[in-house]
């Protein structure tokens, strides 16, 4: 019999808001174990946000291709998720460069931040990688007091004004200038991203239409230029405990720059305790793109009452619309009949709405009748 997973994914959701912008350039991804294209028996989920700029070309390209680029890396199969993320970022930029060499100039001026999180539910491993200024915030929850602790930002902001980043840019032959008090490389207020090939080799050494902005970022002759922007990510690994509960928040700068992170995390947890779904909470707090994730110990029903019944004493109904772009809520359905000690309390069961691509039944609805 297979060993139980270290942690369960209880709920996850995402939201985006275009705000006053002419176009929505931000993207997000929520992929669960039955969707992630991994060549492993471990249960792996992927969450991420991509803050596009210049256009939505790169953020959309990353959304579509990064999961497969990650899972196809040999390092991923070995559990070396840090190297897999770094190499997948390199692979993504290489594909964009191929597009440029095929006369698609958009990746020259289009780019995207990336903040991704790989969660191995089987082994209880969480690995984060980011470039740019999108962030992933993390906290543990005390089930007795309902308070959050060990709150921290797992990502790192990559800004041209940071001393180490400024040195790296200048060593590559680049220049950092101030525009209205904001340090920039060319027109960008970040020093790491995917795309933006006008600031990277070999495009910043060539005379290619669309790359004129890179001249403002350069303090060296073309032959002496390195990568003013880099796709090298900040990486972080966290070991998840079998008996703990966690909250994970992935957000673009439209949320993290204007909101106190501690207050934001506490608000997310408060709304969850009131019975709100993760997707509804994400829509509440978003200015651009947000992913909210709840991880909990096994068995998930251990303190089921404090996870929703207070909101009105009604049966919980989970909507698991398993589509690629917007997975609203996911409840692990494996062995539910045997693993839920209080399942007979819920006479109506839990209704899972599963669209055709992921349904094993002819009907889009599956009712799980649970018994001890």
Secondary structure, DSSP 8 states (H G I E B T S, - for coil): -----SSEEEEEEEEE--TT-SS--EEEEEE-TTTS--SSSS-EEEEEEEEEES-SHHHHHHHHHHHHHHHTSHHHHTT-HHHHHHHHHHHHHHHHHHHHHTT--HHHH-EE-EEEEEEETTTTEEEEEEESS-EEEEEEEETTTTEEEEEEE-S----TTSHHHHHHHHHTTB--EEETTEEEBTTBS-SB-EE-GGGSTTGGGS--TT-GGGGGGB-S-GGG---SSB---EEEEEE--TT-EEEEEEE-HHHHTTS-HHHHHHHHHHHHHTT--HHHHHHHH-SSEEEEEEEE-SSTTTTGGGGTGGGTS----------SS--------TTHHHH-TTGGG-TT-EEEE--GGG-SSSSSEEEE----
